[in-house]
């Protein structure tokens, strides 16, 4: 998650995964585009925005929306690692009570893999529904209904001991994955973009990975045996996933509606004007209203590209290939395999079980600290360089981790080095792919194709997420440390791909980015792909469709 002081203002997600919502301001041509079927409109006159104040209403509403969404993401991804030991033991006991037979180790591993994979499977399903929710309910109510589902799912998570069933955990994690993919990483950032003025959007957007890191660290901390990670209380720890959602539900009625939703979707223009005046603490909000009116008038001017049209477009083919590679390999470096099975991994490499739970805290604490770096460096260093450096650090860390595992038998202290190298891996993730992948992808594409491109990238990301968490334990069991040699090779390969194939897109308009991509010698373009259609490059005219 990052901030652009000159040409790009962004609010997105993450990590680890899902769709993002983007607001881009291009100074070269004086237009602004948003990826949710929004219009392009003139933004060259921003004098009034400098006089607008950051109100307390905007601050707490935006932080509540982001915290409740992304804390849940980080908490859900890491909590399954925190409760691995007591949960697996409980599954065995539940199976004995239900079927009067002992669960074999292979069957237990399969059940546990299904439980872990339920979250990203839900994420895949959730990629298809954000636009449906927004069109029917608007952004604020879509978030509300999403958090209601999370609370219900959290109750399911806590009923596992009472019902003697692991199936309720699977159902709960699927539901949370759906909400995470659809609402948390798509609708929530878009809501924050529309509630905040342009001047403050980047600041709030940069908190996304920080909140995710807080969620991951909190779940690992609560998972200690001395707190909620014991044999009796671990279901309660899972139920706490819904606590931020419960706070959101109670405070929902005090949060402002999206002014853009009021003006463009519901056509309640006077209410939108009054709301903007309160949010901005400014009498003159004509600039924002003029932009909304331009959007409203241009709704029927052009159509968004479908997924099929995107895949059929020769002019965007190499951008699409690049986006799919980055979206897929983002996870195929083993990220969530380590996150989901970290405690089990430590035990497997020789760290005593009593120490493994405390060793899990180190990498997540490191991630929490490093997560604040990218927002302050991305506009100075650039997207490409941070991506390259991030994957390079990941590759080196995983290579050293491989060596550590294979020579761990030589001394008792060597396995503890794995904590350092896993922390280094998460540092590389936070610096590069974690906060930049979806931002870069959003900037590869023009307005009319951006939504389809981000959906495609999100599908790649969540699918590879599922692939990794399913195969990771079996790879560790079969080839031990050489698992990370494979992941390391992938990380180095992506670094090479970024170096040669991904252009630096900082401070560049789409037309400039398209020209750079056209120069790539290995781009699989057709003979006439250099000629973009009017809809694909129309960034200088207010000619886009709005659906929100």
C-alpha positions in Angstrom: 0.0 0.0 0.0 1.4 3.3 -0.9 1.2 7.0 -1.4 1.8 9.1 -4.5 2.5 12.8 -3.9 2.3 13.9 -7.5 0.6 11.7 -10.1 -1.1 8.8 -8.4 -3.5 8.6 -5.4 -4.3 5.0 -4.4 -6.3 3.0 -2.0 -5.8 -0.7 -2.2 -5.2 -3.9 -0.6 -2.8 -6.5 -0.4 -1.7 -8.4 0.4 -1.8 -11.4 0.3 -4.5 -10.9 -1.9 -7.8 -9.9 -3.7 -9.1 -7.0 -5.7 -8.3 -3.4 -5.2 -10.0 -0.1 -5.8 -7.9 2.7 -7.4 -8.2 6.4 -7.9 -5.6 7.7 -10.3 -4.9 11.3 -11.1 -2.8 11.9 -14.2 -1.2 15.3 -14.3 0.1 15.0 -17.8 -3.4 15.0 -19.3 -5.5 16.4 -16.4 -7.8 13.5 -16.0 -8.8 11.2 -13.2 -10.1 7.6 -13.4 -11.3 5.1 -10.9 -11.4 1.4 -11.5 -14.9 0.8 -10.6 -16.5 1.8 -13.9 -16.1 5.4 -13.0 -15.8 8.3 -15.4 -12.7 10.2 -16.4 -13.1 13.9 -15.5 -11.0 17.0 -15.3 -8.9 17.5 -12.1 -6.5 20.1 -13.2 -8.1 22.6 -10.8 -7.6 21.3 -7.3 -7.2 24.7 -5.6 -10.1 24.1 -3.3 -8.9 20.8 -2.0 -5.9 22.5 -0.3 -8.3 24.5 1.8 -10.3 21.4 2.9 -9.7 20.2 6.4 -9.3 16.6 7.6 -12.3 16.2 9.8 -12.6 13.8 12.7 -15.6 12.2 11.0 -13.5 11.3 8.0 -10.6 10.0 10.1 -12.5 7.6 12.4 -14.8 6.4 9.7 -11.9 5.6 7.3 -9.8 4.0 9.9 -12.7 1.9 11.2 -13.5 0.7 7.7 -9.9 -0.2 6.9 -9.1 -1.7 10.3 -12.2 -3.9 10.5 -11.5 -5.1 6.9 -7.8 -5.7 6.9 -7.3 -6.8 10.5 -9.8 -9.6 9.7 -7.7 -10.5 6.6 -4.4 -10.8 8.6 -6.0 -12.4 11.6 -7.7 -15.1 9.4 -4.6 -15.9 7.4 -2.4 -16.4 10.5 -4.9 -17.7 13.1 -4.9 -21.2 11.6 -1.2 -21.5 12.3 -1.7 -20.3 15.9 -4.3 -23.0 16.8 -2.8 -25.8 14.7 -1.7 -28.0 17.7 -4.9 -27.9 19.8 -7.2 -28.0 16.8 -5.6 -31.1 15.2 -5.9 -32.8 18.6 -9.5 -31.8 18.9 -10.3 -33.1 15.4 -9.0 -36.5 16.4 -11.1 -36.5 19.5 -14.2 -35.4 17.6 -13.7 -38.1 15.0 -13.4 -40.7 17.8 -16.7 -39.5 19.4 -18.6 -39.4 16.1 -17.4 -42.6 14.5 -15.8 -44.6 17.3 -12.7 -45.0 15.2 -9.2 -43.4 15.4 -8.4 -40.9 12.7 -5.2 -41.8 10.8 -2.4 -39.3 10.4 -2.9 -39.1 6.7 -6.6 -38.5 7.1 -5.9 -35.9 9.8 -3.5 -34.1 7.5 -6.0 -34.1 4.7 -8.7 -32.6 7.0 -6.3 -30.0 8.2 -5.3 -29.1 4.6 -9.0 -28.6 3.7 -9.5 -26.4 6.8 -6.5 -24.2 5.8 -7.5 -24.0 2.2 -11.1 -23.0 2.9 -10.1 -19.4 3.3 -8.5 -18.9 -0.1 -11.2 -21.0 -1.8 -13.7 -18.5 -0.4 -11.4 -15.7 -1.7 -11.7 -17.2 -5.2 -15.5 -17.2 -5.0 -15.5 -13.6 -3.7 -13.7 -12.2 -6.7 -16.9 -12.3 -8.8 -19.3 -10.4 -6.6 -18.0 -6.9 -5.6 -19.7 -5.1 -8.5 -22.9 -7.0 -7.9 -23.0 -5.9 -4.3 -22.1 -2.2 -5.0 -24.7 -1.9 -7.8 -27.4 -3.3 -5.5 -26.6 -1.9 -2.1 -23.9 0.8 -2.4 -20.5 0.6 -0.8 -21.4 1.4 2.8 -24.2 -1.1 3.1 -22.2 -3.7 1.2 -19.5 -3.4 3.9 -22.2 -3.7 6.5 -23.7 -6.9 5.1 -20.2 -8.3 4.6 -19.4 -7.7 8.3 -22.7 -9.3 9.3 -21.6 -12.4 7.4 -18.2 -12.4 9.2 -19.9 -12.3 12.6 -22.1 -15.2 11.6 -19.0 -17.1 10.3 -17.1 -16.4 13.5 -20.0 -18.0 15.5 -19.5 -21.0 13.3 -15.8 -21.1 14.1 -16.5 -21.2 17.8 -19.1 -24.0 17.6 -16.6 -26.7 16.5 -16.1 -28.1 20.0 -19.8 -28.0 20.9 -20.8 -29.7 17.6 -17.8 -32.0 17.5 -17.3 -31.0 13.9 -14.4 -29.6 11.8 -16.9 -28.9 9.0 -18.2 -25.7 10.8 -14.7 -24.3 10.7 -14.4 -25.0 7.0 -17.8 -23.3 6.4 -16.8 -20.3 8.5 -13.5 -19.8 6.8 -15.0 -20.1 3.3 -17.5 -17.3 4.3 -14.7 -15.1 5.7 -12.7 -15.7 2.5 -15.6 -14.6 0.4 -16.1 -11.4 2.4 -12.3 -10.7 2.5 -12.0 -11.0 -1.3 -15.2 -9.1 -2.2 -15.6 -6.4 0.6 -12.3 -6.0 2.4 -9.9 -5.8 -0.5 -12.3 -4.3 -3.0 -15.2 -2.3 -1.7 -13.6 -0.9 1.5 -10.7 0.9 -0.2 -13.1 2.4 -2.7 -15.3 3.7 0.1 -12.3 5.3 1.8 -11.3 6.9 -1.6 -14.7 8.5 -1.9 -15.1 9.7 1.7 -11.6 11.3 1.8 -10.6 14.2 -0.2 -7.8 13.7 -2.8 -5.2 15.2 -0.5 -5.6 12.5 2.2 -6.4 9.4 0.3 -2.8 8.1 0.0 -2.3 8.5 3.7 -5.2 6.3 4.6 -4.5 3.9 1.8 -1.0 3.3 3.2 -2.4 1.8 6.4 -3.7 -1.3 4.7 -0.7 -3.6 5.1 -0.1 -2.2 8.6 -3.6 -3.3 9.7 -3.1 -6.7 8.1 0.2 -7.1 10.0 -1.5 -6.2 13.3 -4.1 -8.9 12.6 -1.4 -11.5 11.9 0.6 -10.6 15.0 -2.5 -10.4 17.2 -3.7 -13.9 16.2 -0.2 -15.3 16.8 0.0 -13.7 20.2 -3.4 -14.9 21.3 -2.5 -18.3 20.1 0.1 -18.8 22.8 -0.8 -21.6 25.2 -0.8 -19.2 28.1 -3.5 -17.0 26.5 -6.1 -18.6 24.1 -4.0 -21.3 22.4 -4.7 -24.1 24.9 -6.8 -27.2 24.4 -10.0 -25.6 25.8 -9.9 -21.9 24.6 -8.7 -22.1 21.0 -12.3 -22.0 19.5 -12.8 -18.7 21.4 -9.7 -17.3 19.6 -11.2 -18.1 16.3 -14.5 -16.5 17.3 -12.6 -13.2 18.0 -12.2 -12.9 14.2 -15.6 -11.2 14.2 -14.9 -8.7 16.9 -13.8 -5.8 14.6 -16.8 -6.6 12.4 -19.1 -6.4 15.4 -17.7 -2.9 16.2 -18.2 -1.8 12.6 -21.9 -3.0 12.8 -22.5 -1.0 16.0 -20.9 2.2 14.6 -22.3 1.8 11.0 -25.1 4.3 11.4 -22.7 7.0 12.5 -20.6 6.6 9.3 -21.1 8.8 6.3 -22.5 7.4 3.0 -20.3 7.8 0.0 -21.0 11.2 -1.5 -20.4 9.8 -5.0 -23.0 7.1 -4.4 -25.6 9.7 -3.3 -24.9 11.9 -6.3 -24.4 9.5 -9.1 -26.3 6.3 -8.2 -29.2 7.7 -6.1 -29.2 11.1 -7.8 -29.7 12.8 -4.4 -27.5 15.8 -5.4 -28.5 18.2 -2.7 -27.8 15.6 0.0 -24.5 14.8 -1.6 -23.5 18.5 -1.5 -24.4 18.9 2.1 -22.6 15.8 3.1 -19.4 16.9 1.2 -19.5 20.2 3.0 -19.5 18.4 6.4 -16.9 15.9 5.3 -14.5 18.5 4.0 -15.5 21.2 6.5 -15.5 23.6 3.6 -18.3 25.7 2.1 -17.0 25.4 -1.5 -17.2 21.8 -2.7 -18.1 22.8 -6.3 -15.0 21.2 -7.7 -15.9 17.7 -6.5 -19.5 18.2 -7.5 -18.5 19.3 -11.0 -16.5 16.1 -11.4 -19.4 14.0 -10.3 -21.7 15.8 -12.7 -19.3 15.1 -15.5 -19.2 11.5 -14.6 -23.0 11.3 -14.5 -23.3 12.9 -18.0 -20.8 10.5 -19.5 -22.2 7.2 -18.1 -23.6 6.1 -21.5 -20.6 7.1 -23.5 -18.5 3.9 -23.4 -18.5 0.4 -22.0 -16.2 -1.5 -19.7 -14.3 -4.3 -21.3 -15.3 -7.8 -20.3 -12.9 -10.6 -19.3 -13.3 -12.1 -22.8 -12.6 -8.8 -24.5 -9.6 -8.2 -22.4 -8.1 -11.6 -23.3 -8.9 -10.9 -27.0 -7.2 -7.5 -27.1 -3.8 -7.7 -28.8 -2.9 -4.3 -27.6 -3.2 -5.3 -24.0 -1.8 -8.8 -24.3 1.6 -8.3 -22.8 0.2 -6.2 -20.0 -2.2 -9.0 -19.2 0.6 -11.6 -19.3 2.7 -9.5 -17.0 -0.3 -9.0 -14.6 -1.0 -12.7 -14.5 2.6 -13.6 -13.9 2.9 -11.1 -11.0 -0.5 -12.1 -9.6 0.3 -15.8 -9.6 3.9 -15.8 -8.6 3.1 -13.4 -5.8 1.9 -16.4 -3.8 4.0 -19.2 -5.5 7.1 -18.1 -3.5 5.5 -20.0 -0.6 4.2 -17.0 1.4 0.9 -18.3 2.8 2.3 -21.8 3.1 4.7 -20.5 5.6 2.1 -18.3 7.3 -0.5 -21.1 7.6 1.9 -23.9 8.7 4.7 -21.9 10.5 4.4 -23.6 13.9 4.3 -27.0 12.3 7.3 -26.1 10.1 9.4 -25.0 13.1 8.7 -28.4 14.8 9.6 -30.2 11.6 13.0 -28.5 11.3 14.0 -29.3 14.9 12.7 -26.4 17.1 11.0 -27.9 20.2 7.2 -27.5 20.2 7.4 -25.5 23.4 9.6 -22.9 21.6 7.8 -23.0 18.2 4.8 -20.9 19.3 7.1 -18.1 20.5 9.3 -18.4 17.5 6.2 -17.7 15.3 5.9 -14.2 16.9 9.3 -13.1 15.5 8.5 -13.0 11.7 5.0 -11.4 12.3 6.5 -8.7 14.6 9.1 -8.0 11.8 6.4 -7.7 9.2 4.5 -5.3 11.5 7.6 -3.0 11.7 8.6 -3.2 8.0 5.0 -2.7 6.8 5.4 1.1 7.3 8.3 1.4 4.9 6.8 1.2 1.4 4.5 4.2 1.7 7.5 6.5 2.4 9.7 5.0 -0.3 7.6 4.0 -3.3 7.5 7.5 -5.0 11.2 8.0 -4.4 12.4 4.6 -5.4 9.8 3.5 -7.9 7.6 0.4 -8.3 9.9 -1.7 -10.5 12.9 -1.3 -8.2 11.0 -2.1 -5.1 9.5 -5.2 -6.7 12.9 -6.3 -7.9 14.5 -5.7 -4.5 11.6 -7.4 -2.7 11.8 -10.6 -4.8 15.6 -10.6 -4.6 15.4 -10.5 -0.8 12.8 -13.3 -0.8 15.0 -15.4 -3.0 18.1 -15.0 -0.9 16.2 -15.6 2.3 14.6 -18.8 1.0 18.0 -20.0 -0.3 19.6 -19.5 3.1 16.5 -21.1 4.7 17.1 -24.2 2.5 20.7 -24.5 3.7 19.7 -24.0 7.3 17.2 -26.9 7.1 19.5 -29.3 5.4 22.4 -28.7 7.9 20.2 -28.3 11.0 21.3 -31.6 12.4 24.9 -30.4 12.8 24.1 -28.2 15.8 21.1 -27.5 18.1 21.1 -23.8 17.4 21.1 -24.0 13.6 17.3 -24.6 13.3 16.7 -21.3 15.1 18.3 -19.5 12.2 15.2 -20.3 10.2 13.4 -17.7 12.3 15.8 -15.1 11.0 15.5 -16.1 7.4 11.7 -16.4 7.5 11.7 -12.9 8.9 13.9 -11.8 6.0 11.5 -13.4 3.6 8.6 -11.4 5.0 10.8 -8.2 4.9 11.2 -8.8 1.1 7.5 -9.4 0.8 6.6 -6.2 2.6 9.1 -4.1 0.7 8.1 -5.3 -2.7 5.2 -7.6 -3.8 3.1 -7.1 -0.8 2.3 -3.5 -1.3 3.1 -3.0 -5.0 1.8 -5.9 -7.1 -1.8 -4.8 -7.4 -0.9 -1.1 -7.6 1.4 -1.8 -10.6 -1.2 -4.0 -12.3 -3.8 -1.3 -11.9 -1.5 1.2 -13.6 -0.7 -1.1 -16.5 -4.3 -0.8 -17.9 -6.5 2.0 -19.1 -9.8 2.9 -17.5 -12.0 0.7 -19.6 -10.0 -2.5 -19.0 -8.7 -2.0 -15.5 -11.6 -3.7 -13.6 -11.4 -6.8 -15.8 -7.6 -6.8 -15.4 -7.8 -6.6 -11.6 -10.4 -9.3 -11.4 -8.1 -11.6 -13.5 -5.1 -10.8 -11.3 -7.1 -11.4 -8.1 -8.3 -14.8 -9.4 -4.6 -15.7 -10.2 -3.6 -14.6 -6.7 -6.3 -16.4 -4.8 -5.9 -19.5 -6.9 -2.2 -19.7 -6.3 -2.8 -19.0 -2.6 -5.0 -22.1 -2.5 -2.4 -24.1 -4.5 0.4 -23.3 -2.1 -1.5 -24.0 1.2 -2.7 -27.3 -0.2 0.7 -28.6 -1.4 3.0 -27.0 1.2 2.7 -29.7 3.9 3.1 -32.5 1.4 6.2 -30.9 -0.1 7.8 -30.4 3.3 7.1 -34.0 4.1 8.5 -35.3 0.8 11.6 -33.1 0.2 12.0 -31.1 3.4 14.3 -28.1 2.9 14.4 -28.4 -0.9 10.9 -27.1 -0.9 12.3 -23.7 -0.3 14.9 -24.2 -3.0 11.9 -24.4 -5.4 10.3 -21.3 -3.9 13.7 -19.5 -4.0 14.1 -20.3 -7.7 10.6 -18.9 -8.3 11.5 -15.7 -6.4 14.7 -15.2 -8.4 12.9 -15.9 -11.6 10.3 -13.3 -10.8 13.1 -10.8 -10.0 14.6 -11.5 -13.4 11.1 -11.1 -15.0 10.6 -7.8 -13.3 14.0 -6.5 -14.3 13.5 -7.3 -18.0 9.7 -7.2 -18.6 8.2 -4.8 -16.1 8.7 -1.1 -17.0 9.0 1.7 -14.4 5.6 3.3 -14.4 6.0 5.9 -11.7 4.8 9.3 -12.9 3.7 8.0 -16.3 0.3 8.2 -18.0 -1.2 5.1 -19.5 -0.4 6.2 -23.1 3.3 6.4 -22.1 3.1 3.0 -20.3 1.5 1.5 -23.4 4.3 2.8 -25.6 6.9 1.3 -23.3 5.1 -2.1 -23.4 5.0 -1.9 -27.2 8.8 -1.8 -27.3 9.2 -5.1 -25.5 10.7 -7.4 -28.1 9.2 -10.6 -26.6 5.6 -9.1 -26.4 3.2 -11.5 -28.1 1.3 -8.8 -30.0 -0.5 -9.2 -33.3 0.4 -7.2 -36.4 -2.0 -4.4 -35.6 -1.8 -4.5 -31.8 0.0 -1.1 -31.7 -3.2 0.6 -32.7 -5.3 1.1 -29.5 -9.0 1.6 -29.8 -10.5 4.8 -28.7 -12.0 3.2 -25.6 -8.6 1.7 -24.6 -6.6 5.0 -24.6 -9.3 7.6 -23.9 -7.7 9.1 -20.9 -8.0 12.7 -22.0 -11.8 12.9 -22.5 -14.6 12.4 -20.0 -15.8 9.3 -21.8 -16.1 6.5 -19.2 -18.9 4.6 -17.7 -19.9 4.8 -14.0 -21.7 2.1 -12.3 -21.5 2.9 -8.7 
